[in-house]
Amino acid sequence: MDFRYDAVTEAYRERLLAFMDEHVYPAEGAQGVLGELRRKARELGLWNLFLTGEHGPGLTNLQYAPLAEIMGRSPSLAPAALNCAAPDTGNMELLAEFGTEAQRDRWLKPLLDARIRSAFCMTEPDVASSDATNIATRIERDGDSYVINGRKWFATGAMSPHCEILIVMGKSDPAADRHRQQSMVLVPRGTPGVVIRRGLRTFGYDDGDHGGHAEIEFADVRVPAGNLIGGEGDGFAIAQARLGPGRIHHCMRLIGMAERALELMCRRVASRVAFGRPLAEQGVVRDWIAESRVRIEQARLLVLKTAWLMDGVGNQGAHTEIQAIKIAVPFTVEWIVDKAVQAHGAAGVSQDTPLAGLWAKARTIRIADGPDEVHRRSLARHELRRWVSS
């Protein structure tokens, strides 16, 4: 394998690294800066980098991986500044692949321009949504309309004042095969019967304008039949197609989060003295640093292999590796950020460094897009098939 960046990737990296140094890092913690950052990013051609085909610059997953890693160094600001933030990324990919021409004109185009935001409504508070077939929200055909009833939560993006469209997954035919019961529909946020019950925080953090998680009630919400995405019963398959790229994007950014945490840890221990000598000379601290570097390199290689496979054999062909990175990377990064927090002492849990926020994001990703245990179960089952006869 050739581990050098190709010319296209290197050119984007140089521009993105400069953008981070000159614009993103200085803006961290400031309010009302996103619009100006987006304007500058578009001028530099750093826009919609995640999208392949006609809607984006056509980067492969392998080319995008080091760029997403750089964005991950400032996960609350950089992805949004480049219009590469979840859940809009997955929703744009979903509309680009499965949406009708009318749906793409109405919703994909403004999302590509960051004129609006979107939310993905799959998780529910009353069922174990780690098994998507449990979803209880009903989507029922009524003449030329679909009527939606149910409750969703952790609908990322829905608390943004710029959110205008919800992609809602629910059961359209409970009597069908368990993987053909679900459908997806587009629901404009202002549709009568859509009630935002409350905003939800993760470990006390609220992404604010960049997203914000919502609990939403759908009470006799009626939308045109043309708002169906794909066909009736396609919802589960569409969800799986959407979540694969989303999982690797999370992992790409997590590598950048780990690099930022390790950098902060090294700077801290080199400048602090305890018990008569710098923290950097303490054996336990050196163990943390060495182990962090080893774990980052291991995680990055697995992510790059997965990206390479997705480019070559498609998301389904890379299914095992996608599950592997979803298990390994968030857990690894959580460990690294935790050690950086420890090295900072009280400052590590305060608002004076980004570490507490980085830890919260890494820990949350161990649940988002499928908890660790679901991926471990599936991965073990796949591995056992090679050795255990049915």
ABEGO torsion letter per residue (X at the ends): XBABBBAAAAAAAAAAAAAAAAAAAAABGBBGAAAAAAAAAAAAGBBGAABBEAABAGBBAAAAAAAAAAAAABAAAAAAAAGABOAAAAAAAAAAAABBAAAAAAAAAAAAAGABBBBBBABBAABBAABAAABABBBBBBEABBBBBEBBBGBBGAABAABABBBBBBBABAABBAAAABBBBBBBAABBGBBBABBBBBGGBBAEAAGEBBBBBBBGBBBBAAABBEBBGAAAAAAAAAAAAAAAAAAAAAAAAAAAAAAAAAAAAAABBBGGBBAAABAAAAAAAAAAAAAAAAAAAAAAAAAAAAAAAEAAAAAAAAAAAAAAAAAAAAAAAAAAAAAAEAAAABAABAAAAAAAAAAAAAABGEBAAAAAAAAAAAAAAAABBX
